[in-house]
Amino acid sequence: MNSGCSCDPKSSFTRLTVAGTQVGLHAVDELFERWRAGHRQAEELSDEEILAGLRKQNYVSKNVETEYAEAIRFLYARPC
């Protein structure tokens, strides 16, 4: 579902696979930092919250919203 790890605080660009296509996303690390600071667990994050955060810096097609949310949730939950 994804490739790479987004735990590097210097990284502002994250690559992952969404619906079989590799995409590059900006500011994912910032989202993760905010969620971690709030002690949020991956399963607590709604699709709407994830997508709203992503859309601040990225285009997310409505056709694959669920897939984006699942990929981000998976990456966030993954230990680095």
Biopython code that builds the backbone (N, CA, C, O; Angstrom):
import numpy as np
from Bio.PDB.StructureBuilder import StructureBuilder

atoms = [
    (1, "MET", "N", (0.820, -1.198, 0.000)),
    (1, "MET", "CA", (0.000, 0.000, 0.000)),
    (1, "MET", "C", (0.858, 1.253, 0.000)),
    (1, "MET", "O", (0.462, 2.269, -0.571)),
    (2, "ASN", "N", (2.019, 1.200, 0.627)),
    (2, "ASN", "CA", (2.846, 2.399, 0.636)),
    (2, "ASN", "C", (4.300, 2.014, 0.469)),
    (2, "ASN", "O", (4.660, 0.840, 0.553)),
    (3, "SER", "N", (5.117, 2.994, 0.236)),
    (3, "SER", "CA", (6.555, 2.770, 0.212)),
    (3, "SER", "C", (7.210, 3.884, 0.987)),
    (3, "SER", "O", (6.756, 5.028, 0.961)),
    (4, "GLY", "N", (8.265, 3.548, 1.668)),
    (4, "GLY", "CA", (8.986, 4.568, 2.402)),
    (4, "GLY", "C", (8.388, 4.833, 3.756)),
    (4, "GLY", "O", (7.339, 4.302, 4.120)),
    (5, "CYS", "N", (9.083, 5.667, 4.487)),
    (5, "CYS", "CA", (8.653, 6.039, 5.823)),
    (5, "CYS", "C", (8.663, 7.556, 5.903)),
    (5, "CYS", "O", (9.556, 8.207, 5.360)),
    (6, "SER", "N", (7.696, 8.105, 6.562)),
    (6, "SER", "CA", (7.580, 9.552, 6.640)),
    (6, "SER", "C", (8.002, 10.096, 7.995)),
    (6, "SER", "O", (7.566, 11.177, 8.390)),
    (7, "CYS", "N", (8.843, 9.364, 8.709)),
    (7, "CYS", "CA", (9.227, 9.808, 10.047)),
    (7, "CYS", "C", (10.402, 10.779, 10.055)),
    (7, "CYS", "O", (10.701, 11.361, 11.097)),
    (8, "ASP", "N", (11.057, 10.963, 8.952)),
    (8, "ASP", "CA", (12.180, 11.887, 8.878)),
    (8, "ASP", "C", (11.650, 13.315, 8.942)),
    (8, "ASP", "O", (10.956, 13.746, 8.021)),
    (9, "PRO", "N", (11.959, 14.066, 10.011)),
    (9, "PRO", "CA", (11.409, 15.410, 10.137)),
    (9, "PRO", "C", (11.901, 16.381, 9.065)),
    (9, "PRO", "O", (11.311, 17.447, 8.893)),
    (10, "LYS", "N", (12.953, 16.043, 8.351)),
    (10, "LYS", "CA", (13.453, 16.911, 7.289)),
    (10, "LYS", "C", (12.712, 16.678, 5.979)),
    (10, "LYS", "O", (12.831, 17.470, 5.045)),
    (11, "SER", "N", (11.956, 15.606, 5.912)),
    (11, "SER", "CA", (11.270, 15.234, 4.688)),
    (11, "SER", "C", (9.948, 15.973, 4.580)),
    (11, "SER", "O", (9.102, 15.867, 5.468)),
    (12, "SER", "N", (9.765, 16.717, 3.506)),
    (12, "SER", "CA", (8.484, 17.384, 3.296)),
    (12, "SER", "C", (7.739, 16.752, 2.127)),
    (12, "SER", "O", (6.660, 17.209, 1.752)),
    (13, "PHE", "N", (8.314, 15.709, 1.558)),
    (13, "PHE", "CA", (7.725, 15.032, 0.408)),
    (13, "PHE", "C", (7.675, 13.542, 0.706)),
    (13, "PHE", "O", (8.694, 12.927, 1.022)),
    (14, "THR", "N", (6.494, 12.971, 0.604)),
    (14, "THR", "CA", (6.309, 11.552, 0.902)),
    (14, "THR", "C", (5.761, 10.859, -0.331)),
    (14, "THR", "O", (4.821, 11.345, -0.959)),
    (15, "ARG", "N", (6.345, 9.734, -0.674)),
    (15, "ARG", "CA", (5.838, 8.917, -1.777)),
    (15, "ARG", "C", (5.100, 7.722, -1.194)),
    (15, "ARG", "O", (5.567, 7.083, -0.252)),
    (16, "LEU", "N", (3.947, 7.434, -1.769)),
    (16, "LEU", "CA", (3.250, 6.227, -1.411)),
    (16, "LEU", "C", (2.366, 5.787, -2.561)),
    (16, "LEU", "O", (2.107, 6.548, -3.493)),
    (17, "THR", "N", (1.914, 4.565, -2.481)),
    (17, "THR", "CA", (1.086, 4.016, -3.546)),
    (17, "THR", "C", (-0.370, 4.106, -3.132)),
    (17, "THR", "O", (-0.765, 3.636, -2.065)),
    (18, "VAL", "N", (-1.160, 4.720, -4.003)),
    (18, "VAL", "CA", (-2.589, 4.889, -3.774)),
    (18, "VAL", "C", (-3.311, 4.324, -4.980)),
    (18, "VAL", "O", (-3.088, 4.765, -6.107)),
    (19, "ALA", "N", (-4.170, 3.355, -4.748)),
    (19, "ALA", "CA", (-4.952, 2.733, -5.820)),
    (19, "ALA", "C", (-4.056, 2.254, -6.958)),
    (19, "ALA", "O", (-4.399, 2.385, -8.133)),
    (20, "GLY", "N", (-2.898, 1.693, -6.588)),
    (20, "GLY", "CA", (-1.985, 1.130, -7.580)),
    (20, "GLY", "C", (-1.086, 2.120, -8.285)),
    (20, "GLY", "O", (-0.330, 1.734, -9.177)),
    (21, "THR", "N", (-1.147, 3.383, -7.912)),
    (21, "THR", "CA", (-0.330, 4.419, -8.544)),
    (21, "THR", "C", (0.525, 5.104, -7.492)),
    (21, "THR", "O", (0.036, 5.473, -6.424)),
    (22, "GLN", "N", (1.814, 5.274, -7.801)),
    (22, "GLN", "CA", (2.686, 5.978, -6.867)),
    (22, "GLN", "C", (2.421, 7.477, -6.973)),
    (22, "GLN", "O", (2.390, 8.046, -8.064)),
    (23, "VAL", "N", (2.233, 8.096, -5.813)),
    (23, "VAL", "CA", (1.978, 9.539, -5.757)),
    (23, "VAL", "C", (2.975, 10.175, -4.798)),
    (23, "VAL", "O", (3.540, 9.512, -3.930)),
    (24, "GLY", "N", (3.172, 11.447, -4.973)),
    (24, "GLY", "CA", (3.999, 12.231, -4.067)),
    (24, "GLY", "C", (3.119, 13.232, -3.348)),
    (24, "GLY", "O", (2.318, 13.928, -3.973)),
    (25, "LEU", "N", (3.266, 13.305, -2.044)),
    (25, "LEU", "CA", (2.449, 14.203, -1.237)),
    (25, "LEU", "C", (3.341, 15.126, -0.420)),
    (25, "LEU", "O", (4.392, 14.716, 0.073)),
    (26, "HIS", "N", (2.917, 16.355, -0.285)),
    (26, "HIS", "CA", (3.640, 17.351, 0.502)),
    (26, "HIS", "C", (3.029, 17.451, 1.896)),
    (26, "HIS", "O", (1.824, 17.283, 2.078)),
    (27, "ALA", "N", (3.882, 17.727, 2.868)),
    (27, "ALA", "CA", (3.496, 18.070, 4.241)),
    (27, "ALA", "C", (2.804, 16.947, 5.005)),
    (27, "ALA", "O", (2.088, 17.216, 5.969)),
    (28, "VAL", "N", (3.000, 15.703, 4.599)),
    (28, "VAL", "CA", (2.439, 14.579, 5.349)),
    (28, "VAL", "C", (3.091, 14.518, 6.728)),
    (28, "VAL", "O", (2.425, 14.225, 7.721)),
    (29, "ASP", "N", (4.389, 14.793, 6.787)),
    (29, "ASP", "CA", (5.095, 14.770, 8.075)),
    (29, "ASP", "C", (4.501, 15.782, 9.050)),
    (29, "ASP", "O", (4.466, 15.531, 10.254)),
    (30, "GLU", "N", (4.037, 16.917, 8.546)),
    (30, "GLU", "CA", (3.415, 17.919, 9.408)),
    (30, "GLU", "C", (2.099, 17.407, 9.985)),
    (30, "GLU", "O", (1.796, 17.634, 11.156)),
    (31, "LEU", "N", (1.329, 16.721, 9.163)),
    (31, "LEU", "CA", (0.085, 16.116, 9.656)),
    (31, "LEU", "C", (0.393, 15.107, 10.751)),
    (31, "LEU", "O", (-0.241, 15.107, 11.806)),
    (32, "PHE", "N", (1.369, 14.252, 10.492)),
    (32, "PHE", "CA", (1.730, 13.216, 11.452)),
    (32, "PHE", "C", (2.205, 13.833, 12.772)),
    (32, "PHE", "O", (1.850, 13.349, 13.847)),
    (33, "GLU", "N", (2.993, 14.883, 12.692)),
    (33, "GLU", "CA", (3.464, 15.566, 13.904)),
    (33, "GLU", "C", (2.289, 16.103, 14.707)),
    (33, "GLU", "O", (2.250, 15.964, 15.930)),
    (34, "ARG", "N", (1.334, 16.716, 14.020)),
    (34, "ARG", "CA", (0.163, 17.271, 14.703)),
    (34, "ARG", "C", (-0.652, 16.162, 15.369)),
    (34, "ARG", "O", (-1.082, 16.300, 16.514)),
    (35, "TRP", "N", (-0.859, 15.060, 14.640)),
    (35, "TRP", "CA", (-1.620, 13.945, 15.211)),
    (35, "TRP", "C", (-0.891, 13.317, 16.389)),
    (35, "TRP", "O", (-1.507, 12.987, 17.402)),
    (36, "ARG", "N", (0.415, 13.153, 16.259)),
    (36, "ARG", "CA", (1.192, 12.574, 17.362)),
    (36, "ARG", "C", (1.182, 13.492, 18.587)),
    (36, "ARG", "O", (1.084, 13.020, 19.719)),
    (37, "ALA", "N", (1.283, 14.785, 18.358)),
    (37, "ALA", "CA", (1.250, 15.745, 19.469)),
    (37, "ALA", "C", (-0.080, 15.663, 20.218)),
    (37, "ALA", "O", (-0.131, 15.898, 21.426)),
    (38, "GLY", "N", (-1.139, 15.335, 19.511)),
    (38, "GLY", "CA", (-2.452, 15.174, 20.132)),
    (38, "GLY", "C", (-2.705, 13.755, 20.606)),
    (38, "GLY", "O", (-3.815, 13.421, 21.020)),
    (39, "HIS", "N", (-1.668, 12.915, 20.545)),
    (39, "HIS", "CA", (-1.758, 11.511, 20.981)),
    (39, "HIS", "C", (-2.861, 10.758, 20.242)),
    (39, "HIS", "O", (-3.561, 9.926, 20.819)),
    (40, "ARG", "N", (-3.001, 11.067, 18.953)),
    (40, "ARG", "CA", (-4.027, 10.421, 18.125)),
    (40, "ARG", "C", (-3.507, 9.102, 17.580)),
    (40, "ARG", "O", (-2.368, 9.018, 17.123)),
    (41, "GLN", "N", (-4.325, 8.094, 17.627)),
    (41, "GLN", "CA", (-4.022, 6.792, 17.049)),
    (41, "GLN", "C", (-4.616, 6.741, 15.645)),
    (41, "GLN", "O", (-5.595, 7.429, 15.357)),
    (42, "ALA", "N", (-4.030, 5.936, 14.782)),
    (42, "ALA", "CA", (-4.475, 5.852, 13.390)),
    (42, "ALA", "C", (-5.956, 5.520, 13.289)),
    (42, "ALA", "O", (-6.672, 6.100, 12.472)),
    (43, "GLU", "N", (-6.413, 4.594, 14.111)),
    (43, "GLU", "CA", (-7.817, 4.175, 14.025)),
    (43, "GLU", "C", (-8.795, 5.246, 14.499)),
    (43, "GLU", "O", (-9.996, 5.134, 14.251)),
    (44, "GLU", "N", (-8.303, 6.277, 15.174)),
    (44, "GLU", "CA", (-9.151, 7.380, 15.622)),
    (44, "GLU", "C", (-9.387, 8.424, 14.527)),
    (44, "GLU", "O", (-10.303, 9.239, 14.636)),
    (45, "LEU", "N", (-8.578, 8.402, 13.488)),
    (45, "LEU", "CA", (-8.650, 9.423, 12.444)),
    (45, "LEU", "C", (-9.720, 9.058, 11.420)),
    (45, "LEU", "O", (-9.696, 7.971, 10.842)),
    (46, "SER", "N", (-10.641, 9.962, 11.207)),
    (46, "SER", "CA", (-11.682, 9.726, 10.202)),
    (46, "SER", "C", (-11.130, 10.014, 8.810)),
    (46, "SER", "O", (-10.158, 10.754, 8.658)),
    (47, "ASP", "N", (-11.749, 9.432, 7.815)),
    (47, "ASP", "CA", (-11.359, 9.721, 6.439)),
    (47, "ASP", "C", (-11.442, 11.220, 6.168)),
    (47, "ASP", "O", (-10.565, 11.787, 5.517)),
    (48, "GLU", "N", (-12.495, 11.857, 6.665)),
    (48, "GLU", "CA", (-12.698, 13.288, 6.421)),
    (48, "GLU", "C", (-11.556, 14.118, 7.012)),
    (48, "GLU", "O", (-11.090, 15.070, 6.386)),
    (49, "GLU", "N", (-11.109, 13.757, 8.214)),
    (49, "GLU", "CA", (-10.009, 14.485, 8.853)),
    (49, "GLU", "C", (-8.712, 14.299, 8.078)),
    (49, "GLU", "O", (-7.969, 15.257, 7.866)),
    (50, "ILE", "N", (-8.442, 13.074, 7.657)),
    (50, "ILE", "CA", (-7.235, 12.799, 6.883)),
    (50, "ILE", "C", (-7.266, 13.561, 5.569)),
    (50, "ILE", "O", (-6.281, 14.202, 5.201)),
    (51, "LEU", "N", (-8.372, 13.498, 4.865)),
    (51, "LEU", "CA", (-8.476, 14.159, 3.562)),
    (51, "LEU", "C", (-8.395, 15.673, 3.691)),
    (51, "LEU", "O", (-7.773, 16.331, 2.857)),
    (52, "ALA", "N", (-9.009, 16.231, 4.715)),
    (52, "ALA", "CA", (-8.933, 17.686, 4.925)),
    (52, "ALA", "C", (-7.484, 18.109, 5.144)),
    (52, "ALA", "O", (-7.044, 19.126, 4.608)),
    (53, "GLY", "N", (-6.747, 17.334, 5.924)),
    (53, "GLY", "CA", (-5.338, 17.643, 6.153)),
    (53, "GLY", "C", (-4.518, 17.536, 4.886)),
    (53, "GLY", "O", (-3.687, 18.398, 4.602)),
    (54, "LEU", "N", (-4.749, 16.479, 4.123)),
    (54, "LEU", "CA", (-4.007, 16.297, 2.867)),
    (54, "LEU", "C", (-4.289, 17.415, 1.878)),
    (54, "LEU", "O", (-3.380, 17.906, 1.209)),
    (55, "ARG", "N", (-5.535, 17.812, 1.787)),
    (55, "ARG", "CA", (-5.942, 18.798, 0.773)),
    (55, "ARG", "C", (-5.398, 20.195, 1.037)),
    (55, "ARG", "O", (-5.471, 21.053, 0.158)),
    (56, "LYS", "N", (-4.866, 20.440, 2.202)),
    (56, "LYS", "CA", (-4.255, 21.749, 2.467)),
    (56, "LYS", "C", (-3.030, 21.965, 1.596)),
    (56, "LYS", "O", (-2.697, 23.105, 1.272)),
    (57, "GLN", "N", (-2.345, 20.876, 1.206)),
    (57, "GLN", "CA", (-1.113, 20.984, 0.422)),
    (57, "GLN", "C", (-1.120, 20.134, -0.847)),
    (57, "GLN", "O", (-0.184, 20.208, -1.642)),
    (58, "ASN", "N", (-2.169, 19.326, -1.048)),
    (58, "ASN", "CA", (-2.167, 18.345, -2.129)),
    (58, "ASN", "C", (-3.523, 18.255, -2.808)),
    (58, "ASN", "O", (-4.557, 18.580, -2.225)),
    (59, "TYR", "N", (-3.489, 17.807, -4.046)),
    (59, "TYR", "CA", (-4.728, 17.484, -4.748)),
    (59, "TYR", "C", (-5.085, 16.036, -4.443)),
    (59, "TYR", "O", (-4.236, 15.151, -4.544)),
    (60, "VAL", "N", (-6.324, 15.796, -4.076)),
    (60, "VAL", "CA", (-6.828, 14.438, -3.852)),
    (60, "VAL", "C", (-8.086, 14.275, -4.685)),
    (60, "VAL", "O", (-9.087, 14.952, -4.450)),
    (61, "SER", "N", (-8.033, 13.378, -5.655)),
    (61, "SER", "CA", (-9.181, 13.129, -6.516)),
    (61, "SER", "C", (-10.320, 12.505, -5.718)),
    (61, "SER", "O", (-10.094, 11.623, -4.889)),
    (62, "LYS", "N", (-11.517, 12.955, -5.965)),
    (62, "LYS", "CA", (-12.698, 12.400, -5.295)),
    (62, "LYS", "C", (-12.871, 10.922, -5.618)),
    (62, "LYS", "O", (-13.459, 10.184, -4.828)),
    (63, "ASN", "N", (-12.368, 10.482, -6.763)),
    (63, "ASN", "CA", (-12.519, 9.084, -7.176)),
    (63, "ASN", "C", (-11.732, 8.110, -6.301)),
    (63, "ASN", "O", (-12.050, 6.921, -6.268)),
    (64, "VAL", "N", (-10.717, 8.593, -5.598)),
    (64, "VAL", "CA", (-9.870, 7.703, -4.793)),
    (64, "VAL", "C", (-9.695, 8.217, -3.359)),
    (64, "VAL", "O", (-8.669, 7.958, -2.729)),
    (65, "GLU", "N", (-10.674, 8.930, -2.854)),
    (65, "GLU", "CA", (-10.572, 9.476, -1.496)),
    (65, "GLU", "C", (-10.366, 8.375, -0.448)),
    (65, "GLU", "O", (-9.506, 8.496, 0.424)),
    (66, "THR", "N", (-11.141, 7.331, -0.537)),
    (66, "THR", "CA", (-11.034, 6.242, 0.440)),
    (66, "THR", "C", (-9.653, 5.612, 0.404)),
    (66, "THR", "O", (-9.077, 5.302, 1.447)),
    (67, "GLU", "N", (-9.122, 5.421, -0.797)),
    (67, "GLU", "CA", (-7.805, 4.820, -0.947)),
    (67, "GLU", "C", (-6.710, 5.715, -0.369)),
    (67, "GLU", "O", (-5.765, 5.220, 0.246)),
    (68, "TYR", "N", (-6.833, 7.033, -0.565)),
    (68, "TYR", "CA", (-5.868, 7.966, 0.025)),
    (68, "TYR", "C", (-5.926, 7.884, 1.550)),
    (68, "TYR", "O", (-4.891, 7.791, 2.210)),
    (69, "ALA", "N", (-7.130, 7.920, 2.103)),
    (69, "ALA", "CA", (-7.281, 7.866, 3.560)),
    (69, "ALA", "C", (-6.700, 6.574, 4.114)),
    (69, "ALA", "O", (-6.015, 6.594, 5.137)),
    (70, "GLU", "N", (-6.962, 5.457, 3.459)),
    (70, "GLU", "CA", (-6.430, 4.169, 3.914)),
    (70, "GLU", "C", (-4.908, 4.140, 3.854)),
    (70, "GLU", "O", (-4.262, 3.650, 4.780)),
    (71, "ALA", "N", (-4.334, 4.655, 2.784)),
    (71, "ALA", "CA", (-2.880, 4.660, 2.623)),
    (71, "ALA", "C", (-2.213, 5.535, 3.678)),
    (71, "ALA", "O", (-1.194, 5.145, 4.247)),
    (72, "ILE", "N", (-2.767, 6.698, 3.942)),
    (72, "ILE", "CA", (-2.208, 7.603, 4.952)),
    (72, "ILE", "C", (-2.357, 6.994, 6.338)),
    (72, "ILE", "O", (-1.424, 7.040, 7.139)),
    (73, "ARG", "N", (-3.513, 6.429, 6.626)),
    (73, "ARG", "CA", (-3.735, 5.800, 7.933)),
    (73, "ARG", "C", (-2.735, 4.653, 8.147)),
    (73, "ARG", "O", (-2.176, 4.516, 9.235)),
    (74, "PHE", "N", (-2.514, 3.842, 7.127)),
    (74, "PHE", "CA", (-1.567, 2.734, 7.198)),
    (74, "PHE", "C", (-0.154, 3.251, 7.459)),
    (74, "PHE", "O", (0.556, 2.724, 8.315)),
    (75, "LEU", "N", (0.247, 4.280, 6.723)),
    (75, "LEU", "CA", (1.586, 4.848, 6.886)),
    (75, "LEU", "C", (1.766, 5.449, 8.277)),
    (75, "LEU", "O", (2.816, 5.282, 8.897)),
    (76, "TYR", "N", (0.766, 6.133, 8.754)),
    (76, "TYR", "CA", (0.830, 6.760, 10.081)),
    (76, "TYR", "C", (0.946, 5.704, 11.182)),
    (76, "TYR", "O", (1.667, 5.903, 12.160)),
    (77, "ALA", "N", (0.258, 4.613, 11.030)),
    (77, "ALA", "CA", (0.257, 3.560, 12.044)),
    (77, "ALA", "C", (1.544, 2.742, 12.042)),
    (77, "ALA", "O", (1.871, 2.083, 13.029)),
    (78, "ARG", "N", (2.263, 2.788, 10.943)),
    (78, "ARG", "CA", (3.466, 1.977, 10.790)),
    (78, "ARG", "C", (4.603, 2.500, 11.649)),
    (78, "ARG", "O", (4.937, 3.683, 11.579)),
    (79, "PRO", "N", (5.206, 1.633, 12.463)),
    (79, "PRO", "CA", (6.353, 2.103, 13.249)),
    (79, "PRO", "C", (7.565, 2.298, 12.338)),
    (79, "PRO", "O", (7.783, 1.534, 11.397)),
    (80, "CYS", "N", (8.334, 3.316, 12.631)),
    (80, "CYS", "CA", (9.525, 3.599, 11.812)),
    (80, "CYS", "C", (10.748, 2.963, 12.409)),
    (80, "CYS", "O", (11.842, 3.091, 11.860)),
]
sb = StructureBuilder()
sb.init_structure("model")
sb.init_model(0)
sb.init_chain("A")
sb.init_seg("    ")
for serial, (resi, resn, name, xyz) in enumerate(atoms, 1):
    if name == "N":
        sb.init_residue(resn, " ", resi, " ")
    sb.init_atom(name, np.array(xyz, "f"), 0.0, 1.0, " ", f" {name:<3s}", serial, name[0])
structure = sb.get_structure()
